[in-house]
Amino acid sequence: MDSMILKDCILCPRECHVDRTAGKKGYCKVTDELVVARAALHMWEEPCISGEEGSGTVFFSGCALGCVYCQNSNIAKSLAGKIITIERLAEIFLELEAKGANNINLVTPSHYVLHIIEALNISRQKGLTLPIVYNCSGYEKVEALKLLEGYIDIYLTDLKYMSAEPAEKYSNCKDYFLVAAGAIEEMVRQVKEANFDDRGIMQRGVIVRHLTLPGYLEDSKAIIKYLYETYGDRIFISIMNQYTPITKNRAYPELNRKITEEEYEELIGYAIEIGLENGFIQEGETALESFIPEFNGEGV
Ligand code: SF4
């Protein structure tokens, strides 16, 4: 691994310039030690990712974005998880393949890009054949994504905000949209056309997720419009309604509710009206707890 990059870390747009190899932590709250909270088959991704067999998810601890409403905050902020070697990560990938996973799904991977590349080199040499999913927040540097070219088959990225106001308020990054839009452009360039196997499981492609937040319906519409007008049917758009206020957030009382069925229906209606066809929606009850797995070190 090129540890020079971690000596003055600028892997993600936070550009902390800390020496992670000397035990320093930047915004993502991790040194160069690899911390993983869970590695298991996961059934709650989009159907073309999970299928019936499940997606081989690896949840990395730490996060460079740190949203105030994070649903995985026990791993993103408090670093629940186990320190493992890169060789162990490669083994985990192979174990998930042996369990029948449809893919290897790297969740919140941005601060571990270098570790992941090394683990993929090892596991590919040992026979890993599954598609690799890079499941990220969208707040990614194009330079870091370029390092991943040829390693990643599916980009499953968020596009959280268009306006600077919620981006700054909830994720402390008012440049979020500009950064994420550039990242998505690079993802589409790398992956090109989407393709699926005969069971309908995605083998290559870009899926952009948007989690609708209470009170930001117009921002959500603007995001869907932007994505559809820019990429048409080259990408898939996943419109999510599962936002859950985990604890009462006194600083942001507007976030202490789920979005209503009417709000979600309005957004879906809008997406259909502008012509979106390559989309995923969530049906039934919003915010089921089953979307949030237990981070108990399983599979690590
Ligand atoms: S990966 Fe972590 S330390 Fe490096 S720039 Fe991003 S937040 Fe900072």
Residues whose N, C-alpha, C, O or C-beta is under 5 A from the ligand:
A	BS01	SF4	C9 I10 L11 C12 R14 E15 C16 G26 Y27 C28 A64 H111
